[in-house]
């Protein structure tokens, strides 16, 4: 079945599934390119992961949905809602979606990295972002849709939808565990060495741009950030658990993978 035929077949049922294009800018939805392969979805694992009928696991690019309950940990807010919404979008497309693999085809878990599109040709990740059911993430080289996905998240944030009903942003002092986080604070010091570039927010947190990621940033702008307030996002690492904290070093480290993961505040 071609993608154009799938577009004609799919429909969204109920008021909850009314096209978000009437609410948010059209560019937020990253329209599907022509000629996408169509795949069958066996099940929706969570808000950003699909299991295909051919056995592949697909991690959707550009979206980090809240974590479901696992390993004795409670589900994060909106995790189940994100899973159900993605399931609804897939079901509305008869369980078949368009798939656009990323430039980097797999992650370190062996999952296929790809953008997904529903039967109306809209980007699945952007739809969840526009409803506040996930966070934008950008990891090079899979950053082709960063701008339109970023627009989707900003629309949800401005309207205080989903995750944005109550601000999820933390200060460095509030960090208590590793994992995905949004952090806001003032850059106290900027240092560059063979290990990359380091932005110290306070005594407890440092933002790190590895040498391989420096090309994703305006280096001069980074080096001029001392004294500026920033908002950073990414997966925080507790260096004390790795035995990697030396005297005077911050316990927490947040690696930055792309310029979209760091915002300079007014």
C-alpha positions in Angstrom: 0.0 0.0 0.0 1.4 3.4 -1.0 1.5 6.3 1.4 -1.0 8.3 -0.7 -3.5 5.4 -0.4 -2.9 5.3 3.4 -3.6 9.0 3.6 -7.0 8.5 2.0 -7.9 5.6 4.3 -6.9 7.1 7.7 -9.3 9.2 9.8 -9.2 10.5 13.3 -12.3 9.8 15.4 -13.8 12.0 18.2 -13.3 15.6 19.2 -10.0 14.7 21.0 -8.5 13.7 17.7 -9.5 16.8 15.7 -6.6 18.0 13.6 -4.2 20.1 15.7 -3.4 22.1 12.5 -6.4 24.2 13.4 -4.7 25.2 16.7 -1.0 25.2 16.0 1.1 26.5 13.1 1.2 24.1 10.2 5.0 24.1 10.1 5.0 22.5 13.6 4.0 19.2 12.0 6.9 18.5 9.8 5.0 17.2 6.7 5.9 13.8 5.3 8.4 13.6 2.4 7.3 11.8 -0.7 7.9 8.1 -1.2 8.1 7.0 2.5 8.0 3.2 3.1 4.9 2.0 5.0 5.3 -0.3 7.9 2.9 -2.2 10.2 3.0 -1.5 13.9 2.6 -4.5 16.2 2.3 -2.5 19.4 3.1 0.9 21.0 5.6 0.3 23.7 5.5 3.8 25.2 5.2 7.4 24.2 8.3 7.4 21.9 8.9 3.7 21.1 7.1 1.3 18.7 7.4 -2.4 18.0 6.9 -3.2 14.3 5.4 -6.4 12.9 8.7 -7.2 11.2 10.3 -7.4 14.7 12.1 -4.1 14.7 11.9 -1.7 17.7 11.7 2.0 16.6 12.8 4.9 18.7 11.1 8.0 17.4 13.6 10.8 16.7 13.4 14.2 18.4 10.9 13.1 21.2 11.6 12.1 24.8 8.3 11.0 26.3 7.9 10.5 30.1 8.9 7.1 31.4 6.4 4.4 32.2 6.7 2.5 35.5 9.5 0.0 35.4 12.2 -1.5 37.7 10.2 -0.6 40.7 10.0 3.1 39.8 6.6 4.8 39.4 5.5 6.2 36.1 6.4 9.8 35.4 3.5 12.3 34.9 1.8 12.0 31.6 3.7 8.8 30.6 0.5 6.7 30.2 -1.3 9.5 28.4 1.6 9.8 26.0 1.5 6.1 25.3 -2.3 6.2 24.7 -2.1 9.2 22.5 0.6 7.6 20.3 -1.5 4.4 20.2 -4.5 6.4 19.1 -2.6 8.1 16.3 -1.3 4.7 15.1 -4.7 3.1 15.3 -6.3 5.9 13.4 -3.9 5.1 10.6 -5.0 1.4 10.6 -1.8 0.4 12.4 0.3 1.5 9.4 2.7 4.5 9.4 5.3 6.1 7.2 8.8 5.7 8.4 11.8 7.9 7.7 15.1 6.4 9.1 17.6 8.9 10.6 21.1 9.5 9.3 22.2 7.4 12.2 20.1 4.3 11.7 20.4 2.7 15.2 20.9 3.6 18.8 23.2 1.8 21.3 20.3 -0.5 22.2 19.9 -1.7 18.6 16.7 0.2 18.1 15.9 1.7 14.7 16.0 5.5 14.9 13.3 7.0 12.7 10.7 9.7 12.2 7.1 8.4 12.1 4.2 9.8 10.1 0.5 9.1 10.5 -2.0 8.5 7.7 -2.5 12.2 7.2 1.2 12.7 6.6 1.9 14.4 9.9 4.9 13.8 12.0 4.1 11.7 15.1 6.8 13.2 17.3 5.6 16.7 16.5 2.0 15.9 17.3 3.0 14.6 20.8 5.2 17.6 21.4 2.4 20.0 20.4 0.2 18.4 23.0 2.8 18.6 25.8 3.3 14.8 25.9 7.0 14.8 25.5 10.2 16.9 25.4 12.2 17.9 22.3 15.6 16.3 22.2 18.3 16.8 19.5 21.1 14.4 19.0 23.3 14.8 15.9 23.3 13.7 13.2 19.6 13.0 13.5 18.5 16.7 13.6 16.8 17.3 10.3 13.4 18.1 11.9 14.6 20.1 14.9 13.1 23.4 13.9 9.6 22.2 13.3 9.6 19.9 16.3 10.9 22.8 18.4 8.0 24.9 17.1 5.6 22.2 18.2 7.0 22.1 21.7 7.0 25.9 22.1 3.3 26.0 21.1 2.5 23.5 23.9 4.6 25.3 26.4 3.0 28.7 25.6 -0.4 27.1 26.1 0.6 25.2 29.2 -0.5 21.9 27.8 0.4 18.5 29.3 3.9 18.5 30.9 3.9 22.3 30.8 0.8 22.7 33.1 3.3 22.8 35.9 6.9 23.8 35.1 9.2 20.8 35.0 12.3 23.1 35.1 14.7 22.6 38.0 17.6 24.5 39.5 20.9 22.7 39.9 20.3 22.6 43.6 17.1 20.6 43.2 18.8 17.7 41.4 18.6 14.5 43.3 18.9 11.8 40.7 20.2 11.2 37.2 18.0 11.0 34.1 16.4 13.4 31.8 16.0 16.9 33.2 15.4 20.6 32.3 17.8 22.8 34.3 17.9 26.6 34.6 20.7 28.5 36.1 23.5 31.0 35.7 26.8 30.1 34.0 29.5 30.9 36.5 32.5 29.7 34.4 33.4 28.5 30.9 36.4 26.3 30.2 37.7 24.6 27.1 40.2 21.8 27.1 41.0 18.5 25.3 37.8 17.1 26.8 35.6 19.6 25.2 33.9 22.7 26.5 32.5 23.0 30.1 29.9 25.4 31.4 29.8 25.4 35.2 26.4 26.5 36.6 27.3 26.2 40.2 29.3 23.9 42.5 27.0 21.0 41.7 26.4 21.0 38.0 28.4 21.3 34.8 27.2 21.3 31.2 29.6 19.4 28.9 30.0 19.7 25.1 32.2 16.8 23.9 34.7 17.5 21.2 32.6 15.6 18.6 29.6 17.8 19.4 31.3 21.2 19.2 30.4 21.5 15.5 26.7 21.6 16.5 27.2 24.9 18.4 28.4 28.5 17.8 31.6 28.1 19.7 32.2 31.8 20.3 28.7 32.2 21.7 29.3 29.4 24.1 32.5 30.9 25.3 30.7 34.2 26.0 28.1 32.7 28.3 29.8 33.4 31.6 27.3 35.4 33.7 24.3 34.5 31.5 21.3 32.6 32.5 20.6 29.5 30.5 18.1 26.6 30.3 19.6 23.2 29.4 18.1 19.9 28.8 19.4 16.4 28.5 20.3 13.3 30.5 22.0 14.2 33.7 24.8 11.9 34.9 25.7 11.4 38.6 29.4 11.3 38.4 29.7 10.2 42.0 28.3 6.8 41.1 31.0 6.3 38.6 33.7 7.3 41.0 34.6 10.2 38.6 34.3 13.2 40.8 37.6 14.8 41.8 37.9 17.4 44.6 36.4 20.7 43.4 34.4 19.1 40.6 30.6 19.1 40.2 28.7 15.9 41.1 26.2 16.3 38.3 27.1 16.5 34.6 24.7 17.2 31.7 26.1 16.4 28.2 24.8 18.8 25.5 24.4 17.2 22.1 23.1 20.0 20.0 22.4 23.7 20.2 18.7 23.0 20.5 19.4 21.5 23.9 20.6 24.9 25.3 18.7 28.1 25.4 20.2 31.5 26.5 17.6 33.3 28.6 17.0 37.1 28.5 
